[in-house]
Amino acid sequence: MNTAASIPLAPGSLPFLGHALPLVHDPLAFLSSLPAHGDLVRVRMGPRSVVMVCDPGLTRRILLEDHVFDKGGPLYDRIRELVGDGLVSCPHGMHRRRRRLCQSAFHSERLPHYAPAFASFAEASTRSWHEGQVIDVTTEMMALTARIAVETMFSTALSRQAAQAAITDINALMDTLLWRAIRPALLERLPGRANQRYDRARSHLRRTIDGVVAGRRDDRADHGDLLSSLQGTRAPEGPAGQDGLTGSELTDQILTFFFAGTETTANTLAWALYLLATHPGIESRLRAEADRALAGATPGFADLPALETARHVVMETLRLYPPAWLVTRSVAEDTELGGVRLPAGSSIAFSPYLIHRRPELYEDPDRFDPDRWRGVQPDRAAYLPFGSGARKCIGARFAMAEAVLALVTLTGRWRLVRLTDRPLRPSAKSTLSPRGLQMRVTARHA
């Protein structure tokens, strides 16, 4: 059996920096070039060697065998700095209990209670726009999903001013997350302004959420939000007889869901609006379907089955631009992958963006085609916007419902028109973002 040293090294590695330059300059093009070198390719993130897995079958195995391929590696080490041992970042040994404790917050029975916020805040956003206004779509969607996140997670426990400060902190942290994962660790110890800004934002955000959790500690009322649900859940197998989440654990989970519930959904909505603007026929179909299904009413959770085109638009947007475009793992025990022996402690990575654009999995994979999902259930080895297996995103149904209802509401009154015909290049940092997406607001019947 071959060893990790036999895995080909991707071209372009530099001393000390490794592949940091192509990962920063054009990471999507770099990733797309890797399958030509094999199913497994070595990439250097600073001095650290990471095995990039390009094969869908091997990626599926990584997702299913989470006890072997545990959360970790350069990217998740950085995520853990921000959210502690939240559900997304905690190691395998902690995951089962924490998943059980968080499950009730995302149970199908609670989703209808969250859904009114999805459409009502989207309506509020459209009321603030006016004919001919030019908006930064990504910034607008970030403000929208942040308001939804605050309402569904905290209800009235976080003031608008504190919520805005928290979003500012999240933006500052997410903008530098990838760079901190791939750069040499030596740079972290330098007293530079970027490091100070990162540390300040991280500590301020945690203090904010700690304060919300502490303020609710003795409040046993159900406020209908995610924090109330997490406070009231119980699982008996906790440490030292602890049957619920401790204050620190609550903060970790809330931080995790706050990060996951703002930037990722905001980017999905921004990309969907961009793609609809470039495909007016699909945009017209979406609106016509919504008009028939809603008859002018505000969309609600019960309307989701009738909004098929909107759902397919969101699914296809997530295929083309999955927010978690790069994922890392740490090998927990000596194992074999693709005929190669990987020792415990090895770092591996895979890319849903790469998998989603493999031509053997998707016909004409770079084309936006929501109809490819008509009557089709996604292949769990080929469609990975929410992961798969035991670590699949617990909020997948929440995120889909939010994106579909918000998208239908946003497009119900306005059309967003591009200012240029030039293709939009994704900004690949911690998530895939359509940075600099400026569009003009026009009444839909104009």
SULGI-V306038 format. One record per backbone hydrogen bond with DSSP energy under -0.5 kcal/mol. CO is the residue of the C=O (numbers start at 1). NH is the residue of the N-H. If there is no record, write none. Layout:
CO	NH
CO	NH
//
This chain:
2	341
3	6
4	7
8	42
10	13
14	18
15	17
17	20
17	46
18	14
19	23
20	24
21	25
22	26
26	30
27	31
28	32
29	33
30	33
30	34
31	34
31	35
33	36
34	37
35	38
39	54
39	55
41	52
42	10
43	45
43	50
44	19
44	46
45	48
48	45
49	347
50	43
50	52
51	53
51	349
52	41
52	54
53	351
55	59
56	60
57	61
58	62
59	63
60	64
61	65
64	66
65	68
65	69
68	70
68	332
70	330
72	76
73	77
74	78
75	79
76	80
77	81
78	82
79	82
79	83
80	84
84	86
86	90
91	94
91	95
92	95
92	96
94	98
95	99
96	100
97	101
98	102
99	103
100	104
102	105
102	106
103	106
104	107
107	110
107	111
108	112
110	113
110	114
111	114
111	115
112	116
114	117
114	118
115	118
115	119
116	120
117	121
118	122
119	123
120	124
121	125
122	126
123	127
124	128
125	128
126	129
130	133
133	135
133	441
135	137
135	439
136	140
137	141
138	142
139	143
140	144
141	145
142	146
143	147
144	148
145	149
146	150
147	151
148	152
149	153
150	154
150	155
151	155
152	226
153	227
154	157
159	163
160	164
161	165
162	166
163	167
164	168
165	169
166	170
167	171
168	172
169	173
170	174
171	175
172	176
173	176
173	177
174	178
174	430
176	180
177	181
178	182
179	183
184	187
185	188
185	189
186	189
187	190
190	192
192	196
193	197
194	198
195	199
196	200
197	201
198	202
199	203
200	204
201	205
202	206
203	207
204	208
205	209
206	210
207	211
208	212
209	213
210	214
211	215
212	216
213	216
214	217
216	219
218	220
221	223
225	229
226	230
227	231
228	232
229	233
230	233
235	238
238	241
239	242
242	238
243	235
246	250
247	251
248	252
249	253
250	254
251	255
252	256
253	257
254	258
255	259
256	260
257	261
258	262
259	262
259	263
259	264
262	266
263	267
264	268
265	269
266	270
267	271
268	272
269	273
270	274
271	275
272	276
273	277
274	278
275	279
276	279
279	282
279	283
280	284
281	285
282	286
283	287
284	288
285	289
286	290
287	291
288	292
289	293
290	294
291	295
294	297
300	303
301	304
303	306
303	307
304	307
306	308
307	311
308	312
309	313
310	314
311	315
312	316
313	317
314	318
315	319
316	320
317	321
319	322
323	325
324	352
325	353
327	350
328	72
329	348
330	70
330	332
331	345
335	342
337	340
339	2
340	337
340	342
341	4
341	343
342	335
343	346
346	331
347	51
348	329
349	53
350	327
351	355
352	356
353	357
354	357
355	358
358	361
358	362
362	365
364	367
367	369
369	372
370	373
371	374
373	376
379	382
379	383
382	384
384	387
386	393
388	391
389	392
393	396
395	399
396	400
397	401
398	402
399	403
400	404
401	405
402	406
403	407
404	408
405	409
406	410
407	411
408	412
409	412
409	413
410	414
413	444
415	417
415	442
417	440
423	425
426	428
427	429
427	433
431	429
431	433
433	427
433	435
434	437
436	438
437	137
438	419
439	135
440	417
441	132
442	415
443	446
//
